[in-house]
Amino acid sequence: MNFLLKKIQLYTLCFLFLLISNHAVAFNHSIPTFKAEYKLSHNNIEIGQVSLSVNQLANGQYQLRSSTKTSGLLAFIRDDDVLETSLFELKKNQLRPLSYQYQQVLGDEKKNVRLQFNWPEKTLINSSKGKTWHLTLSDGILDKALLQIALMLDLRDIANHSLSYQVADGGQLKTYAFSPVGFEKIDVAGKQYNTLKLARQKDDKPLITYYWCAVDFYNLPILLQREKSYGTFEMRLLSVTFTG
């Protein structure tokens, strides 16, 4: 009887392991869809809000939309609104940008940057201020908006290793590198969440941006922080709703 019981327990454990493994594979190969709201602050003074969302379209592609609006004291000084959109797909379990647009309205001035990714021809066209740049595409190249989604996906498997990405930025390819710093608890709306803290560096520049990514939120960054000579800039999550 004991032998039979042990065999049943062994089969049960094997079955549970297969379930967990299959779930992990499906989880790792999916893109979370969500809507998140952030508060922007400088030296603990609110200066704006950011709305970030990722949705899946009817054709299976995905769209990321990030809208930044100034508020508080900064709104009296400068009227600065930014809209970023990225159309992308998941191809062979790898993020692949299709188009990207950055629109900034600052008073009477407007900035409009467009990127078109032609993967069959392996070419990238970057247009801004009447100028056009052409770059050669290779697997793994991202736009700036997709950097955050790539990080969320990769942290599922490589939470304790450094990560590096090639990003089309300013008419050229730049390297964004993330290094793990440690684990910390971060407060969001009165509740604490376990996060992995990462340090992000662009190319060989000394300026570092810190990310705190929450395991409970599919590794969504819930806090970003950057130190400059004139103070600390922070982007902190207010709320998030996952739809997929």
N, C-alpha and C positions, 0 to 999 in steps of 0.2 A: 504493500500500500504506500509506504514511504517512497519507494522507488518510482511508482506511478505518479505520485504527487509531485516529486521533483521534476519528472519529465514534463508534466503539464505546466509547471512553473517556468521551465526552460523554454517551452514552446511559446508561452505567453510573453516572456521577455523578448524572444526573437521577433514575434509579431509586432510588439510595441516598438522595437527598434526599427523595423521596416517602415512602420507608419511614420515615425519621427523622421527617418531618413528621407522618405518620399515627400513629406511636408517641407523639409528643409530645402530640397531641390526646387520645389515649386516656389517657395518663398524667395530663394536666391535669384530666380529667373523672372521675377515680377517687379514692376515699378509701382511704388505706392502712389496713389492719387489722393490729393488732400488740398485743404485751404488753410493757410496759416496767417496770423496777424502778429506783427512785431512793433515794438516801440524803439525809436531811435533817440539817443540822448548823447549830450556832450557835457562831461563833468557833472553827471547826474541831473541835467536839465533837459527836458524833452524838447526835441527839435523836429520830430516828424514821425510818420508811421509808414510801415511797409506791409503790403498785402502780397502774399506769394501763393500761387496755386499751380497744381499739375492735374490735367484732365486727359482722359483717353478719348480720342475722336472715333467716329463711326467706322473709319477706314483702318483702325488699329494703330494709327500714329498717336503721338502725345503732344500736348501743348503746355508749355510752362509760361506763366505770366507773372511778372513782378512789377508792382506799382508802388512808387515812393512819393509821398507828399510831405511838404514841410508843414510844420505847425508850431504853436507856441511862440516864443520870442523870435525864432528864426524867420517865421512867416512875415514879421514886420520888417525884417531886414532884406530878405530876398525870397522871391516867389520861385521855388525850384521844384519842378515835378519831373519824375523820370518814369518811363514805361519801357520794360524789357520784355520781349517775347521770343520764345524759342520753339520751333517745330522740330520734333525729333522722333526717332523710332528705335526699337530694340531689335538689332540684327545679329543673329548668332550669339545671343546673350551679351551683346555689347552695345552701349549707347552710341547712336549715330545721329549727329545734328543734320538737319535738312535746310533750315533757314533760321536766321537770327536778326533781330532788329532792336536797336537802342535809340530811344527818342527822349531827348531832354529839352524842357522848356524852362529857360531862366530869364524872366522878364520878357524883353522883346527878342532875345536871342534863342535860336533853336539849333539843336544838334541832332543829326539823324545818321546813324551808322547801320548799314545793311550787310549781311553776309549770306551768300548763297553757296551751299555745298552740293557740288555735282559729283556724286560718288562713282557713277559709271565712267566719267571722264577723268576722275581723280583731280579735279580742280576746285579751288575755292576763290570766289570773287568777293572782295571787300570794298564797299563803296562808302565814301564819307567826304562831305564838303566838295563835291564835284570831282574828286579823285578816285581812282580805282586801282586796287592792287590784286595781283593774281598769285596764288600760292598753290603748291602741289600738295594734294591730300594723301594722307596715309592713315591706316587703321589706328583708332584711339584718339584722334584729334577731336577736341571739344570746342564749343563756344563758351563764353564766360558764365552764362546762366546755368549751363549744364554741369558745371564743376561741382555744385552742391549735390546734385542728384547722383553723380558718379561716386562721390564720397559716401553717400548714404548706402549705396549698393555694395561698394567694396568693403566697407567696415563690417559687413555681416560675416566676412570670412577672415579679414586681415586686421583685426582690431589692435594688434600689438606691433604692427610693422609700419614702416614709412611708405607713403604713397606718392607717386609723381604723375603729373598730367601735362600733356601738350595742349595749349589753349591758343586759339586764334584771337589775337588781341592787338589792336592798333596797327593792323596791316602786316603783322609778323607773328611767328609762333613763339610763345613764351612758356617757360616751365614753371608750374606751380607745384611745390613740394610740401607735403604734410608729414609732420613727425609727431608721434605720441608723446605726451607730457605726463599723463597720469589720469587717475579716476577721481572725480569730484562730484559732490551733490550740489545741484543748482535749483533754486526756488523759482517756480512758475505759478503765478496766481495762488500763492499760499501753500503750494504743495512741492515737496522736494523730489527730484528725479536723479537717478544715477546717470552720470555722463562720462564720456571719454574726452579728455581735453587734448586738443591738437594744436600745434604751432604751424602756421602756413607762411611760406616765404615764396616770393615771386622772383625768378631768376636769381641773381646774386645780390639783390638789394637788401639792405639791413632792416627795413621795415617789416615787422612781423604782425600777422593777424592771428588771434587765438580763437579757436572754435571749441564749443562744448556740445557734443552730440549725444542725444538721449537714446538709450537702448529701447525704452518703452515706446518711443515715437519713430521706430524704424531708422534710428540713427540720424534723425532730423537735427540739424544744429539749432539749439534753443537759446544760445548766447554766442555772440561774436564781439570781440573786443580788440581795439587797436590803440596803441599809445603813440601820440605825436608830441612834438615840442610844445604845442599849445593846448594839450589836454588829452583826456581819454574819450574815445568814441565807442559807443556801445549799441548793439542791436539785440534786444531781448524779446523772447517769445511771450505773447500775451495769451494766445489761444490757438488751437489747431483742431481740425476735424478731418479724419481720414474717411474717404468715400469709397475706396476700393477694397 
